[in-house]
């Protein structure tokens, strides 16, 4: 019995790479490119209708980054797997992408056959990672320490806000969800940053996921 066709969307700003991926997928049995987008801003309003199994996501996109976009894709299409395809192999981007919800991380020099195998692995619930990235991930997780006392001191209100941020909310939508003002959200966010010893929303989200404060 043949394996089911995997429906794929591509989110890549460079036309030659986007079209190369589209062609590879189109001419390979068992794979179908159902949409290709130049940016997250273009993808997010339409991607739910594509009913894709896997999204190939570049990180260095114009406008909204691929990392922030992956967080939003988890909300818009929670059943779709986001697989990073990037030229970046630095620790920070790798860690942030995985914490944002990427199921795997591939470098753009991945051979076509390996890329196709990774897409099928991602669609099956696996976590495909380029060998170079895998060694970085192992090194990063060896550095993880038990939950810091300051993080444990977060109040239930702050934890709820943190969960909303992880789910892709901005200050305005989080305020509406919690029934408080945007100023109140800003105040609580500053407290969260101080307790987690971070300086941005992306850092707070990454650290919260790493420490297991939210799921």
Secondary structure as GFF3:
##gff-version 3
##sequence-region A 1 215
A	DSSP	beta_strand	6	11	.	.	.	ID=ss1
A	DSSP	alpha_helix	15	26	.	.	.	ID=ss2
A	DSSP	beta_strand	31	37	.	.	.	ID=ss3
A	DSSP	alpha_helix	40	44	.	.	.	ID=ss4
A	DSSP	alpha_helix	47	50	.	.	.	ID=ss5
A	DSSP	beta_strand	54	57	.	.	.	ID=ss6
A	DSSP	alpha_helix	66	76	.	.	.	ID=ss7
A	DSSP	beta_strand	81	86	.	.	.	ID=ss8
A	DSSP	alpha_helix	91	100	.	.	.	ID=ss9
A	DSSP	beta_strand	104	107	.	.	.	ID=ss10
A	DSSP	alpha_helix	112	123	.	.	.	ID=ss11
A	DSSP	alpha_helix	131	142	.	.	.	ID=ss12
A	DSSP	alpha_helix	149	152	.	.	.	ID=ss13
A	DSSP	alpha_helix	156	166	.	.	.	ID=ss14
A	DSSP	alpha_helix	171	178	.	.	.	ID=ss15
A	DSSP	alpha_helix	182	196	.	.	.	ID=ss16
A	DSSP	alpha_helix	201	211	.	.	.	ID=ss17
###
